[in-house]
Amino acid sequence: MKRITTLILAGSMVLAFCACAPKDQSGTEDKNSAEQTIESITEAISGEGAKNSSEADSEFGSAGRKYVNFNDLKVKINGKVITMNQSTVQDLVDIGCYVNPHLLDRSVAYGNKVGDSVEAGQLVYMTVFDMDDEENRPSGQNANRPIVFIAKAETAGTISECVICGVHFRTEDIIAWEDEIEFEFPLDLTSEELVKDSGEASSVETGTTESWYRYESEDSSMVFHFRNGSLISIMAEFDEGSIIDLQKGLISAT
């Protein structure tokens, strides 16, 4: 809907400009100015989704991007970038992933499909598997080694349209994915390196051998889980409708 509204507005701007454009002595419109304006508007329209493709790819892991990122945290799967708060469930499917969604507010209800309907505000909890040999099912070790996403229905529609707003991944599972998953921080990250890059955590919980560094900002949080100082999992959520359970991951709804 936002895209359609933008197109209508842009079209109106083009017509208004052409109607008001100054004319030279021969009575013709200043074509150069008109063409430049139309070109600028076209570029603005086409750039709306650029963050999901080439621009997002070029930004991935670039200098200056902190490990803790509440704005546009990115995960690369099979060479394609998934951006929190921008990419959709359909983007995961287009990458070539097997998606197994269920509604977070009805966590016992499995068997949902990406084409199923959801209401505005509903959260979807998904296990995502790499697809092998174009089979429509997870295969090999990946069947037990997923990456987990949460997505939100910003408007009533289908699960495929839900926007990704959370991720949970265990670093030990990278072996099953054969290095097909990348974050913007090294998966052998230590707690000392995390603090050096992104500053002190909002809170730190420690056990005998494990520690959880939680960073918070308004309704968003990122948790880095360490064992003996080495990263073993990352959990991040960017919506007030879900919370991170340190023991169970992204499965709690407020």
Salt bridges, closest charged atoms under 4 A:
GLU48 OE1 - ARG3 NH1 3.47
GLU55 OE2 - LYS51 NZ 3.35
GLU59 OE2 - LYS51 NZ 2.91
GLU59 OE1 - ARG65 NH1 3.89
GLU59 OE1 - LYS74 NZ 3.53
ASP72 OD1 - ARG65 NH2 3.15
ASP72 OD2 - LYS74 NZ 3.69
GLU135 OE1 - ARG137 NH2 2.52
GLU172 OE2 - ARG145 NH1 3.81
ASP173 OD1 - ARG145 NH1 2.95
ASP173 OD2 - ARG170 NE 2.84
GLU184 OE2 - ARG65 NE 2.57
GLU210 OE1 - HIS225 NE2 2.63
GLU210 OE2 - ARG227 NH2 3.21
GLU216 OE2 - ARG214 NE 3.93
ASP239 OD1 - LYS152 NZ 2.94
GLU240 OE2 - LYS152 NZ 3.81
